[in-house]
Protein backbone atom coordinates (compact mmCIF):
# COMPACT_ATOMS: atom_id res chain seq x y z
CA UNK A 1 0.00 0.00 0.00
CA UNK A 2 2.41 2.64 -1.18
CA UNK A 3 1.56 6.31 -1.36
CA UNK A 4 -2.06 7.27 -0.92
CA UNK A 5 -3.32 10.13 1.20
CA UNK A 6 -2.80 8.38 4.52
CA UNK A 7 0.75 7.43 3.76
CA UNK A 8 3.00 6.91 6.76
CA UNK A 9 5.96 7.87 4.63
CA UNK A 10 7.53 11.16 5.66
CA UNK A 11 8.99 13.52 3.09
CA UNK A 12 12.81 13.52 3.01
CA UNK A 13 12.96 16.92 4.74
CA UNK A 14 10.64 15.89 7.53
CA UNK A 15 12.39 12.55 7.92
CA UNK A 16 15.68 14.41 8.35
CA UNK A 17 14.17 16.62 11.03
CA UNK A 18 12.68 13.63 12.87
CA UNK A 19 16.14 12.05 12.92
CA UNK A 20 17.73 15.34 14.03
CA UNK A 21 15.42 15.59 17.04
CA UNK A 22 16.20 11.98 17.94
CA UNK A 23 19.94 12.65 17.73
CA UNK A 24 19.55 15.78 19.87
CA UNK A 25 17.97 13.75 22.66
CA UNK A 26 20.28 10.74 22.16
CA UNK A 27 23.26 12.39 23.82
CA UNK A 28 25.32 9.22 24.24
CA UNK A 29 24.85 8.34 20.55
CA UNK A 30 23.66 4.82 21.35
CA UNK A 31 20.93 5.05 18.70
CA UNK A 32 18.38 4.62 21.45
CA UNK A 33 16.71 7.14 23.71
CA UNK A 34 16.28 6.18 27.35
CA UNK A 35 14.46 7.94 30.15
CA UNK A 36 17.69 9.31 31.58
CA UNK A 37 18.28 11.13 28.30
CA UNK A 38 14.77 12.53 28.04
CA UNK A 39 14.88 13.69 31.67
CA UNK A 40 18.12 15.49 30.87
CA UNK A 41 16.68 16.86 27.65
CA UNK A 42 13.72 18.50 29.35
CA UNK A 43 15.59 19.33 32.55
CA UNK A 44 13.06 21.06 34.76
CA UNK A 45 10.31 21.58 32.21
CA UNK A 46 8.00 18.90 33.64
CA UNK A 47 10.70 16.44 32.63
CA UNK A 48 9.09 13.44 34.30
CA UNK A 49 5.66 14.16 32.88
CA UNK A 50 7.02 14.70 29.39
CA UNK A 51 9.20 11.61 29.61
CA UNK A 52 6.32 9.39 30.66
CA UNK A 53 4.06 10.81 27.98
CA UNK A 54 6.71 10.32 25.31
CA UNK A 55 7.42 6.73 26.31
CA UNK A 56 3.71 5.92 26.56
CA UNK A 57 3.31 7.16 23.00
CA UNK A 58 6.42 5.88 21.32
CA UNK A 59 7.95 2.91 23.16
CA UNK A 60 6.05 0.19 21.33
CA UNK A 61 7.81 -2.84 22.73
CA UNK A 62 7.82 -1.31 26.19
CA UNK A 63 11.51 -1.96 26.85
CA UNK A 64 12.15 1.48 28.32
CA UNK A 65 14.15 2.54 25.30
CA UNK A 66 13.16 4.13 22.04
CA UNK A 67 14.98 2.91 18.97
CA UNK A 68 15.34 5.19 15.98
CA UNK A 69 12.99 3.03 13.91
CA UNK A 70 10.33 3.20 16.64
CA UNK A 71 10.73 6.97 16.66
CA UNK A 72 10.43 7.30 12.88
CA UNK A 73 7.48 4.93 12.84
CA UNK A 74 5.74 6.98 15.52
CA UNK A 75 5.92 10.16 13.46
CA UNK A 76 4.71 8.22 10.43
CA UNK A 77 1.71 7.13 12.48
CA UNK A 78 1.07 10.74 13.46
CA UNK A 79 1.07 11.65 9.78
CA UNK A 80 -1.19 8.78 8.76
CA UNK A 81 -3.64 9.67 11.51
CA UNK A 82 -4.32 12.94 9.73
CA UNK A 83 -1.72 15.48 10.84
CA UNK A 84 -0.05 17.52 8.12
CA UNK A 85 3.71 17.62 7.68
CA UNK A 86 3.58 21.31 8.64
CA UNK A 87 1.94 20.45 11.96
CA UNK A 88 4.47 17.71 12.61
CA UNK A 89 7.34 20.00 11.73
CA UNK A 90 6.00 22.62 14.12
CA UNK A 91 5.86 20.02 16.86
CA UNK A 92 9.44 18.91 16.17
CA UNK A 93 10.61 22.53 16.30
CA UNK A 94 8.77 22.90 19.59
CA UNK A 95 10.59 19.83 20.94
CA UNK A 96 13.95 21.11 19.74
CA UNK A 97 13.25 24.32 21.65
CA UNK A 98 12.69 22.25 24.81
CA UNK A 99 8.92 22.49 24.62
CA UNK A 100 6.58 19.94 26.14
CA UNK A 101 5.65 16.65 24.57
CA UNK A 102 2.22 16.98 22.98
CA UNK A 103 -0.26 14.14 23.05
CA UNK A 104 -1.66 13.87 19.56
CA UNK A 105 -5.41 13.35 19.47
CA UNK A 106 -6.93 10.47 17.52
CA UNK A 107 -3.65 8.60 17.56
CA UNK A 108 -3.97 4.85 17.86
CA UNK A 109 -2.95 3.82 21.36
CA UNK A 110 -0.06 1.42 21.09
CA UNK A 111 -0.53 -0.13 24.50
CA UNK A 112 -4.16 -1.07 24.06
CA UNK A 113 -4.61 -2.72 27.44
CA UNK A 114 -3.24 -0.31 29.97
CA UNK A 115 -5.11 2.81 28.96
CA UNK A 116 -7.24 4.30 31.70
CA UNK A 117 -10.51 5.76 30.48
CA UNK A 118 -11.02 9.29 31.76
CA UNK A 119 -14.38 9.56 33.44
LINDALIN-V821847 format. One line per field, one symbol per residue. psi: psi as a letter, one per 40 degrees, with the letter a starting at -180 (. if undefined). A space follows every 50 residues. Layout:
# LINDALIN-V821847
psi = ???
This chain:
# LINDALIN-V821847
psi = giaidfhehiiddddddddddddddgdefeeihidddddddebegfdddd ddddddddgdefeeihiddddddddddddeeeiiddddddddddddeeii hhhhifihhdgddehhhh.
